[in-house]
């Protein structure tokens, strides 16, 4: 009876996420129009910043928990960078192509909705907090890895970064906005999750992929590396159960679609990265339910 209850709990979390992404996948396969560039711009410039800002200014999570989670996230990311670099070197992969995808996961498209459905509002807010840190790290260090250039100076102008900084400022000072304005931001932000999942499905459907088999092992190693580093961070920083679950889920997500988009933009073996996205996402269909079964047990 307990196993059946646990199975249903995991199904209730995973099924909506993968079904909505599947709708996007088949929408594209059936030839219907979906303007990925427009939706991506809308999500990154408007809906996710609104989601992050409204979540940060409304969170009731204790400041000490967030402070510990902040330090734990930075430490885990540092460990993942070091371990991923070793994996890329040992496997003989191209650093410029594969290091960033090995580090950064799909914490927005998959991680946030998984945490919301599994752990409710508090889990959602913790996932947003972790994603905010990871997003800034990705937009600086991640871009530098792929382009081999200095992080872009225009970073500070990015709506997502502005939302993180402003939201953090409001959070730490206890500032509030008029209720009608907060509700408006929240309403706009809530459109992010279905849009991100649909876009994930559509993007995977349009990817031209090659050499899938040789990327299975890197996908498995990515998960193992991130899981191990996440577990170490949780142990050393003694995170409570919800914060630990949010951090572990966020850092172990499959390769981010944004990694493919950056590779496409900078001509960094984009088709290899596309295959990496697909293989790691398919592998996630196996390990995400298993992780949730462990975390929800």
N, C-alpha and C positions, 0 to 999 in steps of 0.2 A: 504493500500500500504506500509506504514511504517513497519507494523508488518511482512509483507511478506519479505521485504528487510532485516529486522533484523533476521528473521528465516533463510534466505539464508546465511547471514553472519556467523551465528552460525554453520550452516551445513557445510559451506566451511572450518571452523576451525576444527570441531569435526570429521567429516566423514573420512578424510584421516588418522587421528590418530587411530581411532577404526577399520577402514578397514585393515590397515597394521597389527595391533595387531591380528585382526581376521584371516588374512592370515597365521600368525604364528600358531594360534590356530588350524586351520583346516589342516595345513601342518603336524602337529604332529598327529592329529586325523586320518589322512589318512595313517599314518604309515611311512612317509618319514623320513629320517635321519636328525637330527639337533643336533649338538654337543654343548649342552648348556654350558658345562664347558669350551670348547675351545673359544666359542664366548664371554662368560662372561669375561674370562681372557683377550681376545683381546680388548674388549671394555674398561674394567677397567684399563688395563695396558698401552694401546696405544691410542685408538681413543678418549675416553673422555678426557684424559690429553691433547691431541693435540687440541681438541675442546675448552677446557677451556683456555689453554694458548693463542691460536690464537685469541680467542674472547677478552680476557683481554688486550692484547697488541695492538689490533686494535680499541678498543672502543673509541668513540668520546663523551661519556657521561661525563658531567661535574663532576669534582672531588668532589665537595660539595654534589652533589646528591648521589654519591656512598658512601660517608662518612656517610651521614644521613641514607641511606639504610642499611649500615653495622650495625649501632647502633640499628636501628629498628628491623632488623632480629634477632640480639642477644636478644633483649628485648622480642620479640614475642616468640622465642624458650624457653626462661626462663618461660614465662607465660604458655606456652603449657605444659612444664614439670610439673609445679605445678598443673595445672588443670587436666592433664591426670592422675597424681598420685591419686588425689582425686576420679576421676571416677573409676579407678581400685580398689581402696579400697572400695568405696561404692557398686560397683557391685560384690565384693568378688572374683575378678579375681586374678590369679597367677601373682604377680608383675614381676618375672623374665621372664615370657612368654609373657605378654600382654603390659607391660608399654612401651617398645621400639616401637612396632608396633603402639601404640596409638599416639606416638610422631612423628615418622618419616614417611613421605609419599613418593610416587613414583614420586618425583620431577624430576628425570632424564628421566625415560622412557616415562612419560606422560606430566609432567609440562613443560619441555623445548620445545618439539614440539608444544604444545598448545600455548605457549607464542609467538613462532616464527610465527605461522600461524595467530594468532589473532592480534599481534602488530608489526610485522615486525622485522627488524634487531635490532632496539633499545630495543624492548620487549625481544628479544632473548638474547641480551647482559645482560640485567637486570636479566633475569631468570638464566643465567649462573652464575652471581655474587652471587645471593641468594643461588643457588645450591652449590656453592663452600663453602660457610659458613656452610650450612647444612650438607654437606658431611664430612667435618672435624669434626663437632660436632657428627655426627653419628658414625664415625670411632673411636672415643674416648669414649665419654659418652655412646653412643649406645651399643658399644661392652661390656663396663663395666656392663651395665644393664643386658645384656643377660648372660654373663659369670660369673658375680659377682666377677670379678678379676680386677686388675689394668689395665688401658688402655695400650695396647701393646707398648713397647718401639720402635718397628720397624715401628711405624706410619710414622716417618720422611722419611723412605725409600720408602713409597708408591708413585708410579708415579703420582697419582691424587693429593696428597698433595704437592709433588714437583712442579707440574704444577701450582697449586694455588699460592704457595709462590713465584715462579719465575715470574708468570704472574703479580702478585701484585707488585713485585719489579720493573718490567719493566714499569708497568702502572704508578706508583707513580713517577718514575724518568724520564718518557718520552722517554725511550730507544726504539730503533727499531732494527729489524733484516733485513737482505737483503730481497728484495721482493720475490725472488724465494723461499727462505726458508720459509717465512711466508705463501706463497701460498701453499707450500707442506704440512705444518702443517694444514692449513685450509682444504685442500682436504682430508687428512686422517681423520680429525675431523668430517667432514660432513657425513662420513659413520656411525657415532655413532647413529644418530636418527633412521634411518630405522632398524639398527641392534638391538637397544634397544627395539623398538616396536615389531619386530618379536620375539625376545627372550621373551618378556612379554607374548605374545600369546602362544608360545610354552610351557613356564613354567606353565602357568595356565592350559593348556591342560593336562599336565602330573601330576598335583597335585592330590593326593588322599585325598579327603576332607570328613569331617564328621561334624555333628552337625552344619549345616549351619544356621538353624533358630535361634539358641540362640545367634548368632553373629551379627544379624541384628541391635539390639539395640546398642551394642558397636560401630558398624560402623557408625550409625547415630550420636552417641555422639562424636565420634572422629571428624566428620565433624563439628559439632556445636562448639565444644571446639576450634578447629583450626580457624574456621571462626571468632569467637568472639575475640580470642586473636589477630588474624591478624588485625581485624578492630580496636581494641584498639591501637595497635602499629601504624597503619596508622594515626589515629586521634592524638595521642600524638606527633608523630614525623612530622606531617604535610607533608607527602610524596606527590609528584605530582602524577598526574593520572596514568602515565605509571608505575612508580616505585610501586605505591600502588597496581595496578593490578597484576604486576609480583609477588610481595610478597604474596598477598592474594591467588593467584592461586597455587603458589609453596607450601605454608604451608597447603593447604587444599586437597592436592592430596591423593588418597586412600593409603592403607597400602603398603609399598614397598616390592617388591619381595625379596629384600635382607634380609628383616626381617625373611622370611621363610628360606632362605639359612643359615643364622646364627643360627636359631633355629635347623635346621637339623644338622648343624656342632656340636653344643653343646648339642644336645639331650634335648632341652627345649620345649617339647610338640609340636613338629614340625607340626603335623597334625592339631592341633588347630589353629596354626598360618597360615597354608595353607588355611584353611577355612576362616579365617579372611581376607586374601589377596583377595580371590575370592568374598566374600560378599561385601567388601568395594569397590572393583573394579566395580562390577555390580551396586552398589548404585551410583558410580561416573558417570555412564552412564546417570543418571537422573540429578544430581546436577551440573555437569560441564557445560552442555548446558545452564542451568538456570543462573549460575554465569556469563557465557559469554554474555548471553542476557542482563544482568544487566550492565556489564562492557562496552559492546559495544554500549549500547543505547545512 
